[in-house]
């Protein structure tokens, strides 16, 4: 599901995400779809794969392969060129 580049996007793709002005809402999150998220100060690609019991989602960081917890949909950002809904 993650890109072969280790989950990293090119610089122009990052800038598009940052300046797009679209916030992901809870109802927009689709399990298995790729999103950008800031993890440890870096923008990386993550893939949510199931809902957490206490809210949010468990997702895989495509750059490292580790599991992270995304507590709110506001932490997610859409990837340019992919459908939002």
Backbone bond lengths (Angstrom), bond angles and torsions (degrees), N, CA, C in turn:
res aa  C-N    CA-C-N  psi(-1)  N-CA   C-N-CA  omega(-1)  CA-C   N-CA-C  phi
1 X - - - 1.443 - - 1.525 111.94 -
2 X 1.319 116.78 -31.05 1.457 120.78 -178.04 1.522 109.47 -85.04
3 X 1.308 115.40 157.45 1.452 119.91 179.78 1.520 110.62 -69.58
4 X 1.323 115.87 156.74 1.453 120.94 179.93 1.526 112.22 -69.74
5 X 1.307 117.73 -16.33 1.464 121.16 -177.90 1.527 111.32 -82.08
6 X 1.311 118.22 21.56 1.455 120.55 179.26 1.515 112.63 75.32
7 X 1.332 117.64 23.35 1.455 120.83 178.58 1.515 113.92 83.08
8 X 1.320 117.45 -1.73 1.462 120.48 -177.53 1.528 111.08 -86.55
9 X 1.311 115.58 145.45 1.461 120.59 176.38 1.522 109.39 -107.25
10 X 1.312 115.33 158.65 1.462 119.77 176.96 1.529 109.66 -70.69
11 X 1.339 116.08 162.49 1.463 120.88 -176.60 1.520 112.53 -58.05
12 X 1.340 117.96 -43.33 1.463 118.69 -178.40 1.529 111.26 -67.00
13 X 1.323 117.84 -29.32 1.463 120.16 176.74 1.526 110.23 -70.29
14 X 1.341 117.57 -38.91 1.463 120.99 177.77 1.522 110.79 -62.62
15 X 1.329 116.34 -45.29 1.466 119.47 -179.18 1.516 111.05 -61.94
16 X 1.328 117.36 -38.24 1.461 120.61 179.07 1.521 110.39 -63.47
17 X 1.318 116.84 -41.16 1.464 120.56 179.70 1.520 110.28 -64.92
18 X 1.326 117.07 -44.29 1.453 120.85 -175.97 1.525 112.53 -65.65
19 X 1.323 117.40 -35.77 1.461 120.61 -173.81 1.517 113.09 -102.27
20 X 1.307 117.17 10.12 1.456 119.85 -175.60 1.520 112.40 -71.71
21 X 1.337 117.31 -34.69 1.449 120.07 176.76 1.519 114.19 82.83
22 X 1.313 118.46 11.97 1.455 121.03 179.94 1.516 108.70 -107.90
23 X 1.324 116.66 125.83 1.458 121.04 176.33 1.518 108.73 -99.70
24 X 1.302 116.22 136.67 1.454 121.03 177.53 1.525 108.21 -77.10
25 X 1.308 115.78 131.90 1.461 121.06 177.56 1.525 108.84 -100.38
26 X 1.316 116.05 161.80 1.459 121.18 -178.61 1.526 111.37 -56.18
27 X 1.326 116.16 -38.16 1.467 119.94 -178.98 1.535 112.27 -72.70
28 X 1.344 117.55 -16.55 1.469 121.95 -179.27 1.526 113.13 -85.20
29 X 1.319 118.17 -18.03 1.462 121.46 -174.78 1.524 109.73 -71.05
30 X 1.327 115.83 125.63 1.462 122.50 178.86 1.524 107.30 -117.33
31 X 1.310 116.65 126.18 1.458 120.42 179.33 1.521 109.83 -64.86
32 X 1.332 116.13 134.89 1.458 121.30 -179.95 1.514 114.04 92.40
33 X 1.309 118.84 -9.43 1.462 121.94 178.86 1.537 109.20 -92.44
34 X 1.318 116.72 146.58 1.466 121.20 -177.84 1.524 110.88 -83.30
35 X 1.331 115.56 141.54 1.460 123.68 175.99 1.519 108.40 -137.28
36 X 1.301 116.51 163.26 1.457 122.16 172.01 1.522 107.49 -96.94
37 X 1.329 116.33 145.13 1.465 121.36 175.98 1.520 107.88 -150.49
38 X 1.321 115.75 149.94 1.457 119.74 176.79 1.526 107.62 -87.92
39 X 1.333 115.24 116.75 1.460 122.12 179.98 1.519 107.26 -124.29
40 X 1.308 116.67 120.09 1.467 122.58 -179.66 1.526 111.52 54.57
41 X 1.323 116.44 39.03 1.459 121.45 176.38 1.513 115.45 82.58
42 X 1.327 118.44 2.96 1.465 121.54 -179.36 1.523 109.49 -121.80
43 X 1.327 115.53 144.23 1.460 119.86 174.19 1.524 108.48 -82.38
44 X 1.313 116.64 120.47 1.460 121.33 179.76 1.522 109.37 -132.43
45 X 1.311 115.15 163.79 1.458 120.95 176.49 1.519 108.53 -87.05
46 X 1.326 115.56 132.78 1.462 121.22 177.29 1.523 109.08 -127.60
47 X 1.327 115.54 153.62 1.462 121.51 178.05 1.524 108.20 -126.95
48 X 1.349 118.09 107.44 1.468 119.16 175.65 1.525 110.20 -69.29
49 X 1.332 116.48 134.74 1.454 117.78 -177.14 1.521 114.39 -122.94
50 X 1.353 119.56 -16.41 1.466 118.96 168.13 1.520 110.10 -161.67
51 X 1.343 115.79 158.65 1.459 121.52 -178.82 1.516 110.22 -75.16
52 X 1.323 115.18 140.85 1.460 120.94 176.47 1.526 109.10 -81.45
53 X 1.304 116.51 150.23 1.464 121.59 -178.28 1.526 111.05 -63.22
54 X 1.323 117.22 -40.68 1.461 121.60 -178.03 1.532 113.25 -89.70
55 X 1.302 117.38 13.51 1.455 121.56 179.79 1.515 111.13 104.98
56 X 1.296 116.28 153.84 1.454 120.88 -177.60 1.517 111.25 86.71
57 X 1.338 115.64 -159.31 1.453 121.42 -176.44 1.518 109.93 -141.03
58 X 1.318 115.23 154.36 1.460 121.40 168.56 1.517 105.51 -96.25
59 X 1.321 116.47 132.07 1.458 121.06 -175.71 1.528 109.55 -134.77
60 X 1.328 115.60 158.80 1.447 121.74 176.50 1.519 109.07 -101.39
61 X 1.313 117.17 129.65 1.456 122.83 173.50 1.526 106.30 -79.25
62 X 1.323 117.48 114.69 1.467 121.16 -175.01 1.527 112.47 -69.67
63 X 1.321 117.87 -23.57 1.462 120.52 179.73 1.523 111.53 -72.90
64 X 1.336 117.45 -35.54 1.461 120.60 -175.63 1.524 113.40 -116.00
65 X 1.324 117.27 -19.36 1.452 121.14 -176.98 1.521 113.32 83.33
66 X 1.321 117.48 2.35 1.461 121.10 -179.25 1.524 111.27 -82.93
67 X 1.326 115.09 157.24 1.456 121.29 177.12 1.523 108.97 -89.73
68 X 1.333 116.11 135.11 1.461 121.64 175.90 1.524 108.23 -125.79
69 X 1.305 116.27 163.34 1.464 120.93 175.40 1.511 108.31 -110.35
70 X 1.300 116.14 122.99 1.462 122.84 176.26 1.516 105.90 -98.48
71 X 1.337 116.98 110.66 1.458 119.90 -173.68 1.525 113.40 -78.59
72 X 1.338 116.83 -34.77 1.461 119.87 -179.51 1.518 109.84 -133.99
73 X 1.323 115.54 155.67 1.460 120.75 178.39 1.522 111.53 -68.93
74 X 1.329 117.42 -21.86 1.463 120.94 179.90 1.525 111.33 -64.96
75 X 1.326 117.14 -21.10 1.465 120.25 178.96 1.531 111.33 -75.51
76 X 1.317 117.36 -20.52 1.461 122.21 -179.39 1.521 111.01 -87.75
77 X 1.321 115.75 148.76 1.471 122.22 176.85 1.522 108.14 -131.48
78 X 1.315 116.87 142.20 1.474 118.52 179.90 1.520 110.94 -70.49
79 X 1.321 116.03 152.56 1.467 121.78 175.59 1.521 107.53 -92.60
80 X 1.343 117.85 133.18 1.467 120.59 -178.57 1.525 111.22 -59.33
81 X 1.307 115.27 140.11 1.462 120.92 176.68 1.518 114.17 86.82
82 X 1.327 117.88 -5.59 1.461 120.27 177.43 1.520 109.17 -106.82
83 X 1.312 115.71 147.37 1.465 120.65 -178.71 1.527 110.16 -64.77
84 X 1.336 116.63 140.85 1.459 121.56 179.77 1.527 108.71 -79.79
85 X 1.304 116.92 -46.95 1.466 120.70 -176.13 1.494 110.71 -116.20
